[in-house]
Amino acid sequence: MTIGVFARAARVSAKALRLYDEMGVLPPAAVDAESGYRYYDPGQLERARLIAWLRRLGMPLARIREVCELPEGEAAEAVAGYWEQVLAETAARGELATFLVDYLRGRGSSIAEPAVVLGMRYAARSESGLVRTSNEDTAYAGQRLLAVADGMGGAGGDLASAAAVDALKPLQALAVPADELLGALAAAVEDADRAIGDIAAATPTGGAGTTLTALLWSGSRLALVHIGDSRAYLVRDGELFRITHDHTYVQSLVDAGKLTEAEAASHPQRALLVRALTGTGEARADLSLHRAAAGDRYVLCSDGLSAVVPEAELREALIGVADGPQEVLDALLARAYAAGAPDNVACVVADVVGLDAAAR
């Protein structure tokens, strides 16, 4: 078949076929010695169509050449692996886009900050579970920072969770403008991951890690950083909202429509993390910017609370309760212990309050 006839049969252009030849992906069956004209065998049509399909996926020609040389079963696995990589990279770009949108909206907003000055009342606790011999969870609350971290990896877990929170604490002493909160948090998370890498290297197993969920406050803005399955909740106007997304294998199944939320709650692999701070330099934390308002209540907790106390009970303990942060925190931990507290529990409760001129 001439190149023109073959191109029409394969539904690709002659220009594409010449490129395939140059890249060694689909050499012609014969080349005229005098004219250099390319001729193709009808048996090459299937490969040409496969190459076209793979190009529509965005696969580079060098990788297409490798896939085409594999047996069908291995080729299928290679395509599946490539697509998983594309999805992961797309998700990472999406998270970066979200970060940049939040950053630029905060930086370039023409809306003036509210005149009201806000403050926070807060309480934090980290307690061992009833069947645990050590506590790897860290909870912290300060005037500008709220944080919870759930360590893992055995001997280095407690050090990892403490290191993650410690990396954020210096931000409280810095005059970070509201429009630079996300950038400051992102840099601090990188510092935390490097510190955890040092901790992991010093452990007998060579591994240590932690989740991290934290809020950094400036004016009426709250910057949220989150990685892992610890959670942050917001109570506003009588409603409870979860403002973080679990980075777990089971949550990925829920996102894909393969499990319901109810099925996920009892899944045997519900604690399997797909993202955490592990000191490898590959951590991808979620970053977002929020506006606080007087009357808001924020709750940060490790899965030692959220996994054993149903959301309906959390709502009951948090909404319409006149108690202050310490009393609410004590009540939440009491519910975790009443449910058996199989894991360590770290929790922070903070109430946003308006400050009048005299109190400033």
C-alpha positions in Angstrom: 0.0 0.0 0.0 1.3 3.5 -0.8 1.7 5.9 2.1 -1.4 7.8 1.0 -3.6 4.7 0.8 -2.3 3.4 4.1 -2.7 6.7 5.8 -6.4 6.8 4.8 -6.9 3.2 5.9 -5.3 3.8 9.3 -7.0 7.2 9.7 -3.8 9.1 10.3 -1.9 11.6 8.2 1.0 10.9 5.9 3.0 13.4 7.9 2.3 11.3 11.1 3.5 8.1 9.3 6.7 9.8 8.3 7.2 10.8 12.0 6.5 7.3 13.1 9.2 6.1 10.7 11.8 8.6 11.9 11.1 7.6 15.6 11.3 3.9 14.8 7.7 3.3 15.9 6.3 2.1 12.6 8.9 1.7 9.8 7.4 1.1 6.4 7.4 -2.4 4.9 9.5 -1.2 1.9 11.2 2.0 0.7 11.8 2.8 -3.0 15.5 3.0 -3.4 15.3 5.8 -6.0 12.4 7.9 -4.9 12.5 7.2 -1.2 8.7 6.6 -1.4 7.3 4.5 1.5 5.1 1.5 1.1 3.2 -0.3 3.9 1.8 -3.8 4.4 -1.9 -4.1 5.3 -0.8 -6.2 8.3 0.7 -3.0 9.8 -2.7 -1.3 10.0 -3.5 -2.6 13.5 -0.2 -1.2 14.9 -0.8 2.1 13.2 -4.2 2.4 14.8 -2.8 1.4 18.2 -0.1 4.1 17.9 -2.8 6.7 17.0 -4.9 5.7 20.0 -1.9 5.9 22.4 -1.0 9.3 21.0 -4.5 10.5 21.8 -3.8 9.5 25.4 -0.8 11.8 25.2 1.8 9.0 25.4 5.2 10.1 24.1 6.3 8.3 20.9 9.4 6.9 22.7 7.1 5.2 25.2 4.7 4.1 22.5 7.6 2.3 20.8 8.3 0.3 24.0 4.6 -0.6 24.5 4.3 -1.8 20.9 7.1 -4.2 21.3 5.5 -5.9 24.4 3.2 -8.9 24.4 -0.5 -7.9 24.6 -0.9 -8.6 28.3 2.2 -6.7 29.2 1.3 -3.9 26.8 -2.1 -3.6 28.6 -0.4 -3.3 32.0 2.0 -0.7 30.6 -0.9 1.4 29.3 -2.7 1.1 32.6 0.5 2.2 34.5 0.9 5.1 32.1 -2.7 6.3 32.7 -2.3 6.0 36.5 0.8 8.2 36.2 -1.2 10.7 34.1 -4.0 10.9 36.7 -1.5 11.4 39.5 0.2 14.2 37.7 -3.1 15.8 36.7 -4.2 15.7 40.4 -0.9 17.3 41.4 -1.4 20.0 38.8 -5.0 20.5 40.0 -3.8 20.9 43.6 -1.2 23.4 42.4 -3.9 25.3 40.5 -6.1 25.4 43.6 -3.2 26.7 45.6 -2.4 29.4 43.1 -6.1 30.5 42.8 -6.4 30.8 46.6 -3.0 32.6 46.8 -3.8 35.1 44.0 -7.3 35.8 45.2 -5.9 36.5 48.6 -3.1 38.6 47.3 -5.0 40.5 44.7 -8.4 40.9 46.2 -9.8 44.4 46.1 -12.1 43.5 49.0 -11.0 45.2 52.2 -10.5 43.1 55.3 -13.4 43.4 57.8 -12.9 46.2 60.3 -13.7 43.8 63.2 -10.7 42.3 65.0 -10.9 38.6 65.7 -9.3 36.5 68.4 -9.3 32.8 69.3 -10.1 30.9 72.5 -8.6 27.4 72.2 -7.7 24.1 73.9 -5.6 21.1 72.8 -5.0 17.6 74.1 -3.3 14.5 73.0 -4.0 11.2 74.9 -3.0 7.6 74.6 -5.6 5.1 73.4 -6.9 2.4 75.8 -4.9 -0.3 74.0 -1.8 1.7 73.1 1.5 1.6 75.0 2.8 4.8 73.5 1.3 8.0 72.1 2.5 9.2 68.7 0.0 11.9 68.3 0.7 15.6 68.8 -1.8 18.4 69.4 -0.9 22.1 69.6 -2.8 25.4 69.9 -1.4 28.9 70.0 -2.5 32.4 69.3 -2.0 32.0 65.6 -1.5 28.3 65.0 -3.7 25.2 65.5 -2.2 21.8 64.6 -2.7 18.1 64.9 -0.3 15.4 63.7 -0.6 11.6 63.9 2.8 9.9 63.8 3.5 6.5 62.4 6.4 4.2 61.8 7.0 2.8 65.3 10.0 4.2 67.1 10.1 7.5 65.2 6.4 8.2 65.0 6.2 10.5 68.0 9.3 12.3 66.9 7.9 12.8 63.4 4.6 14.2 64.6 6.3 16.6 67.0 8.8 17.7 64.3 5.9 18.4 61.9 4.2 20.7 64.3 7.5 22.3 65.5 8.3 23.3 61.9 5.2 25.4 61.8 5.5 27.1 65.2 8.1 29.7 64.1 5.4 31.1 61.8 3.6 32.5 64.8 6.4 34.9 65.5 6.6 36.2 62.0 4.6 39.1 60.6 3.1 37.0 57.8 0.6 39.1 55.8 -2.7 37.4 55.1 -1.8 37.1 51.3 1.4 35.3 52.1 0.0 32.7 54.5 -0.1 29.8 52.0 3.4 30.4 50.8 4.7 30.5 54.3 2.9 27.2 55.2 4.1 25.5 52.1 7.8 26.4 52.9 7.3 25.2 56.5 5.9 21.8 55.3 9.0 21.3 53.3 11.1 22.0 56.4 9.0 19.5 58.3 9.5 16.8 55.6 13.3 17.3 55.7 13.3 17.0 59.5 11.2 13.8 59.3 13.7 12.5 56.8 16.5 12.9 59.3 14.4 11.2 62.0 13.5 8.3 59.7 17.2 7.8 58.8 18.0 7.4 62.5 15.4 4.8 63.2 16.2 1.0 63.2 13.6 0.5 60.4 14.7 3.5 58.4 11.1 4.8 58.3 9.0 7.3 60.1 6.1 9.6 59.1 3.1 11.6 60.2 -0.1 13.2 59.1 -0.4 16.9 59.5 -3.5 19.2 59.7 -2.9 22.8 60.7 -4.5 26.3 60.5 -2.4 29.4 60.5 -4.2 32.6 61.3 -3.7 36.2 60.2 -6.4 38.9 60.5 -9.6 37.2 59.4 -7.8 34.7 57.1 -7.0 31.1 58.0 -4.5 29.1 55.8 -5.1 25.4 56.0 -2.4 22.8 55.3 -3.5 19.1 55.3 -1.9 15.7 54.4 -3.1 12.3 55.7 -6.3 11.3 57.5 -6.4 13.7 60.4 -9.3 16.1 59.9 -10.4 19.7 60.3 -14.1 20.6 60.9 -15.8 24.0 60.9 -19.0 24.8 62.8 -20.7 27.9 61.3 -24.3 29.0 61.6 -25.4 25.8 63.3 -23.9 23.5 60.6 -20.9 21.2 60.7 -18.6 21.1 57.7 -15.5 18.9 57.1 -13.0 21.1 55.4 -10.3 18.5 54.7 -10.3 15.4 52.4 -8.8 12.1 53.7 -5.7 10.9 51.8 -6.5 7.2 52.2 -6.8 4.3 49.9 -10.4 3.8 51.0 -11.3 7.4 50.4 -9.9 7.0 46.8 -12.4 4.1 46.4 -15.2 6.4 47.6 -14.1 9.1 45.2 -14.1 6.6 42.3 -17.6 5.5 43.2 -16.5 2.0 44.2 -17.5 2.3 47.9 -20.1 4.2 49.8 -19.2 6.3 52.8 -21.0 3.8 55.0 -18.9 0.9 53.5 -15.7 2.9 53.8 -16.3 3.4 57.6 -16.0 -0.3 58.2 -13.5 -1.2 55.5 -10.5 -3.2 56.9 -8.0 -0.9 55.0 -9.6 2.4 56.0 -6.4 3.5 57.8 -4.1 2.9 54.8 -2.7 6.2 53.8 -1.8 7.2 50.3 -0.2 10.5 51.3 1.7 11.6 54.4 4.9 13.3 55.5 7.6 10.6 55.3 10.8 12.6 54.7 11.2 11.6 51.1 10.6 15.0 49.6 7.6 13.8 47.7 4.9 15.0 50.1 2.0 16.8 48.4 0.0 18.6 51.0 -3.4 20.3 50.4 -3.2 24.1 50.9 -6.3 26.4 51.0 -7.3 29.8 52.3 -10.4 30.4 54.4 -12.0 33.5 55.9 -12.9 33.3 59.5 -15.9 34.9 61.2 -16.8 35.6 64.8 -18.8 32.7 66.1 -16.9 30.1 64.1 -15.7 26.9 65.8 -12.8 24.9 64.4 -12.0 21.4 65.4 -8.8 19.5 64.3 -8.4 15.8 65.3 -6.5 12.6 64.5 -8.4 9.6 63.3 -8.4 8.3 66.9 -11.4 10.6 67.3 -13.0 10.7 63.8 -12.8 7.0 63.2 -14.6 6.0 66.4 -17.1 8.8 67.0 -19.7 9.1 64.3 -20.2 12.4 62.6 -23.7 12.7 64.1 -22.2 12.5 67.6 -19.5 15.1 66.7 -22.3 17.4 65.5 -24.2 16.8 68.7 -21.1 17.7 70.8 -20.2 20.7 68.8 -23.4 22.5 67.7 -25.6 24.4 70.1 -23.2 23.9 73.0 -22.5 27.0 75.1 -19.4 25.4 76.7 -16.0 26.8 75.9 -13.2 25.0 74.0 -11.8 23.2 77.0 -15.2 21.7 78.0 -16.0 20.8 74.4 -12.6 19.2 74.0 -13.0 17.1 77.2 -16.5 16.0 76.0 -15.1 14.9 72.6 -12.3 12.8 74.2 -14.8 11.3 76.6 -16.8 10.1 73.6 -13.7 8.6 72.1 -13.0 6.7 75.3 -16.6 5.6 75.6 -16.2 4.1 72.1 -13.2 2.1 73.3 -10.4 4.5 72.2 -8.5 1.8 70.2 -6.1 4.5 68.9 -4.4 7.6 70.4 -6.5 10.7 70.2 -5.2 14.2 69.4 -7.7 17.1 69.2 -7.8 20.9 69.1 -10.9 23.0 69.6 -10.9 26.8 68.9 -13.6 29.4 69.0 -13.3 32.6 66.9 -14.4 35.7 68.9 -14.7 39.3 68.0 -12.6 41.7 70.0 -13.9 45.2 70.7 -11.6 48.3 70.7 -11.0 48.1 74.5 -9.9 44.5 74.3 -7.4 45.1 71.4 
